[in-house]
Amino acid sequence: MLGGYSQGAAVAGYVTSAVVPPAVPVQAVPAPMAPEVANHVAAVTLFGAPSAQFLGQYGAPPIAIGPLYQPKTLQLCADGDSICGDGNSPVAHGLYAVNGMVGQGANFAASRL
């Protein structure tokens, strides 16, 4: 099981990518995991992963989950979250522990075991 919240979700997203995006220096993002690792990962749950628009403000590439991980990935973004979505509430980004999404992510991961 892989998972992360906010910046941790970005790291989990980058390491599940198939390749480092073109024109991005290899040292700028975490390296993708070797393809054979995917067979040992049952689920990937990302909470509040920064959107491409948000990452672009800081010169970071968008998160692109690789094909080996896409079918086993759940990405959760709270309503109004301005980091992972187009909301306007930075407060919403801090509510994952109390809005029921942690349970949703745990249920998803458990169902994949």
N, C-alpha and C positions, 0 to 999 in steps of 0.2 A: 504494500500500500504506500502510495506517495500522496502527499497533500501539503497544502500551505495556505496561508492567509496573507493577502496583500503582497508585500515584497517576497515572502516565502512562496506564494502562489506563482509569482513571476519566475523565481528560480526553478520551481518544479515544472513550469511550462517550458522554460528554455531547455532543461535537460531531457525533456521528452520530445523535443523537436527532432526531425530527421537530419537536419543540417543547420549549420550557422548561416543565417541569411546572407545573401550576396552583398558585397560592399560593406559588411560589418567586420571589423577586425576580430579575429578569433579570440583575442584576449578580452574583448569588450563584454562578452556574455558567457555564462557557464557552458561548458562543452556538452553536446548531446551525449547521452549514454550510448554505449555500444548496443547494436540491435539485439544481440542475444539476451540482454538484460530484460527486455520486454516480456519474455516468457515467465519471468519471476515476479512480475508486477501484476497483481490482480485488479487494482483499481487506482485511479488518480482522482483526487477531489481537490478542487481549487476554490477557495473562498475569496471573493473580492479581488481577483487578478486584475491588475491594471490594464485598462483598455489601450488599444493602439494609439488612440488620440492622446491619452494621458502620457504614455511612454514617449511619444513623439515630442512632447514638450521638453523632454530632457535628453533628446537625441538617442533614445534607446529603441531598438527594433521591436516590432510587434511580436507577441507570443504566438507561435504557430505549433500547435500540438501535432506531432508526427503521426503518420498513418498507423503505426503499430500500437499507438496509445489512444487514438481517437475513440474507438468503440468502448474503451474502459474508462473514459474520463467524464466527470461531472463538473461543470463550471457553474458556480452559484454567485449571483450578484443581487444584492438587496435592492428593493425598490428605492429609488432616490439616491443611490450611491453614486457619487460624482467621480470616484476613482475607476470603477470598473464599468460604469454605465454612463448614460447621459443625464443623470439626475443632477440636482443642485444642492444636495445635502452631504457635507462632509461627515456629519454625525452618523448618517446611515451606514457609513463604512465601518464604524466601530460597534455595530449592533449584532454581528453574527453570533456571538455567544448567547444572546437572549432572544433572537428572532426565530428560532426553530431550525435554522439552516444547518447548524452543527449536527443535529439529529438526522436531518435529511441526508447529509453527507455520510454520516456513520452508517445509516441504513443502506445507502448505495454501496459503500465499501463492503459491508457484511454480506450483501446479496451476491457479491462477486467472488466470494471465497468458496 
